[in-house]
Amino acid sequence: MDKEGNSFASIGATSVEAHRAGLERVVHAGAKPVSWVQMIRELQGDWAHTDTVKQFKEILFIFRW
């Protein structure tokens, strides 16, 4: 849970159909889907949290688009 009281959960599945079904269940329950980039950005908060910036950048920039 972040400082605003938001909880985070991931959905894993063995097929695309199972993934979609799981996503539909959490949306029906009131969840608001976000991308993994948005999730880690919200957890970081801002660049003033210098103790986690290095790890944040490592996670964010590990992928080469």
Rosetta constraint file for C-alpha pairs under 8 A:
AtomPair CA 1 CA 5 HARMONIC 5.69 0.50
AtomPair CA 1 CA 6 HARMONIC 5.24 0.50
AtomPair CA 1 CA 7 HARMONIC 4.37 0.50
AtomPair CA 1 CA 8 HARMONIC 6.55 0.50
AtomPair CA 2 CA 6 HARMONIC 5.42 0.50
AtomPair CA 2 CA 7 HARMONIC 6.69 0.50
AtomPair CA 2 CA 42 HARMONIC 7.80 0.50
AtomPair CA 2 CA 43 HARMONIC 6.36 0.50
AtomPair CA 8 CA 39 HARMONIC 7.88 0.50
AtomPair CA 11 CA 19 HARMONIC 6.67 0.50
AtomPair CA 11 CA 22 HARMONIC 6.46 0.50
AtomPair CA 11 CA 23 HARMONIC 6.77 0.50
AtomPair CA 12 CA 19 HARMONIC 6.27 0.50
AtomPair CA 13 CA 18 HARMONIC 5.51 0.50
AtomPair CA 13 CA 19 HARMONIC 4.95 0.50
AtomPair CA 13 CA 22 HARMONIC 7.88 0.50
AtomPair CA 14 CA 18 HARMONIC 6.50 0.50
AtomPair CA 14 CA 19 HARMONIC 7.36 0.50
AtomPair CA 15 CA 19 HARMONIC 6.20 0.50
AtomPair CA 16 CA 20 HARMONIC 6.19 0.50
AtomPair CA 17 CA 21 HARMONIC 6.17 0.50
AtomPair CA 18 CA 22 HARMONIC 6.18 0.50
AtomPair CA 19 CA 23 HARMONIC 6.17 0.50
AtomPair CA 20 CA 24 HARMONIC 6.07 0.50
AtomPair CA 21 CA 25 HARMONIC 6.29 0.50
AtomPair CA 22 CA 26 HARMONIC 6.52 0.50
AtomPair CA 23 CA 27 HARMONIC 6.18 0.50
AtomPair CA 24 CA 28 HARMONIC 5.95 0.50
AtomPair CA 25 CA 29 HARMONIC 6.26 0.50
AtomPair CA 26 CA 30 HARMONIC 6.47 0.50
AtomPair CA 26 CA 31 HARMONIC 5.44 0.50
AtomPair CA 27 CA 31 HARMONIC 4.63 0.50
AtomPair CA 27 CA 32 HARMONIC 6.23 0.50
AtomPair CA 27 CA 33 HARMONIC 7.27 0.50
AtomPair CA 34 CA 38 HARMONIC 6.12 0.50
AtomPair CA 34 CA 39 HARMONIC 6.56 0.50
AtomPair CA 35 CA 39 HARMONIC 6.30 0.50
AtomPair CA 36 CA 40 HARMONIC 6.27 0.50
AtomPair CA 37 CA 41 HARMONIC 6.12 0.50
AtomPair CA 37 CA 60 HARMONIC 6.99 0.50
AtomPair CA 38 CA 42 HARMONIC 6.11 0.50
AtomPair CA 39 CA 43 HARMONIC 6.28 0.50
AtomPair CA 40 CA 44 HARMONIC 6.07 0.50
AtomPair CA 40 CA 56 HARMONIC 7.37 0.50
AtomPair CA 41 CA 45 HARMONIC 6.14 0.50
AtomPair CA 41 CA 46 HARMONIC 7.78 0.50
AtomPair CA 44 CA 49 HARMONIC 7.10 0.50
AtomPair CA 44 CA 52 HARMONIC 7.08 0.50
AtomPair CA 44 CA 53 HARMONIC 7.47 0.50
AtomPair CA 44 CA 56 HARMONIC 6.94 0.50
AtomPair CA 45 CA 49 HARMONIC 7.35 0.50
AtomPair CA 47 CA 53 HARMONIC 6.56 0.50
AtomPair CA 49 CA 53 HARMONIC 6.61 0.50
AtomPair CA 50 CA 54 HARMONIC 7.75 0.50
AtomPair CA 52 CA 56 HARMONIC 6.05 0.50
AtomPair CA 53 CA 57 HARMONIC 6.08 0.50
AtomPair CA 54 CA 58 HARMONIC 6.26 0.50
AtomPair CA 55 CA 59 HARMONIC 6.29 0.50
AtomPair CA 56 CA 60 HARMONIC 6.07 0.50
AtomPair CA 57 CA 61 HARMONIC 5.72 0.50
AtomPair CA 57 CA 62 HARMONIC 8.00 0.50
AtomPair CA 58 CA 62 HARMONIC 5.75 0.50
